[in-house]
Amino acid sequence: MGGTLVEAMARAGHDDVVVIERSPERRAELEQSGHATAAEIDAVAGADTVLLVVKPQDVATVLPALAAVVEPDATVVSLAAGVRTATIEAALPGTVAVVRAMPNTPAVIGRGMFGVSAGSRVPADRLDAVVALLAAGGEVVVVDESHQDAVTAVSGSGPAYLFHLAEHMIAAGVEAGLDPEAARTLTVQTLVGSAELLAGSDDAPEELRRRVTSPNGTTHAAITAFDEHGVGEGIRAGVRAAIARSAELG
């Protein structure tokens, strides 16, 4: 996700981004792509905005080193799933503003979704600046931090749900005799077109589904089978499981 954000910000015209990456191989790749890099966290000194893009389990290790070099008037934007702003604030100088953000992978093509929450010491103008920065990768919604686990489960993990659906639609098409490439094209374009239709419509998903579902038709047969197999409840259960796991990570 860090690389995705770097690319998105570069496309948006941000030319003052420095990526801290300890792997020499990865630094070389980034530099070949035109990005400035550094090997040590000392490079954070002087930065007005710091994106903390690490695994949740690595946050406790990184924070003491960050606290030693971060500017008191900096904004730290954490993308570590489940980690509360209060946890980060407690480890950093008292005036550092901490914002929590949950992205998703479509940010790599500028179509991502970010759920953003302000910590206890974030002025409105700083939050606005973070929203503008992340908008380089897609849409941004500001939510209360108490809802971040739900954001993680719905949009952070959400692309995997769609890909899982695509897997099974393609497999079913192949089982029915379609060529794999044709099954993939049919599935992908159906999902893309349907998503764009939903995004551009004022109607609820239920209404759009109803218009496709003729009584006793093929779609009705499929939806009935989905209901009989508990697909809808399975999706809800999956989202609830993701919410619980996000809370555990925090």
C-alpha angles and dihedrals in degrees: 000000000000091000090047092055092047091054092045093050091047090053088050091055101258102146099167099073120126119193117211106212125160096196109093091205093053091045089054091052092050093047091050087056090054100259125136113236142184132194100215135052090238086086087076090075109111096016116132093200126035122190110207103205105170137121114276091245091056097054095088090054096047100044099071091052091046092049090057094059110021117111115249091234095046127118116229115202111197121203093177107128115242097000111131123229088233090061091054094041090054091058099044134067112286097252099049110114113225123202124183119213133182114199132180133218100259084076084086088075096035093259099102131132122228126191108200131193130183123228124225097279105042116122116217093249091055092051089049089052092052091049090051091048095050092044085078085078100043140284123355128204122187113219137170110268091241086071097051095098088057091048089052091051098044106038106007093056094022099097089062090056091055092046089050090053090048091052092057096041090053092045091050091050092051091048088054091055104267120141108255092240092050091047090052094048092048092049099043096047091046091054094044094047093045092049091051090047090052093046092052097044130087089208124100119251088249091060094047089049091049091055091057094045111082115189110270091356130129095273091049089053091052095046090048090053090048090053092047090052093046096243094152094049089044090058092049090048090051092052090048090051091051091050090052093049092049089053090050091052089055 
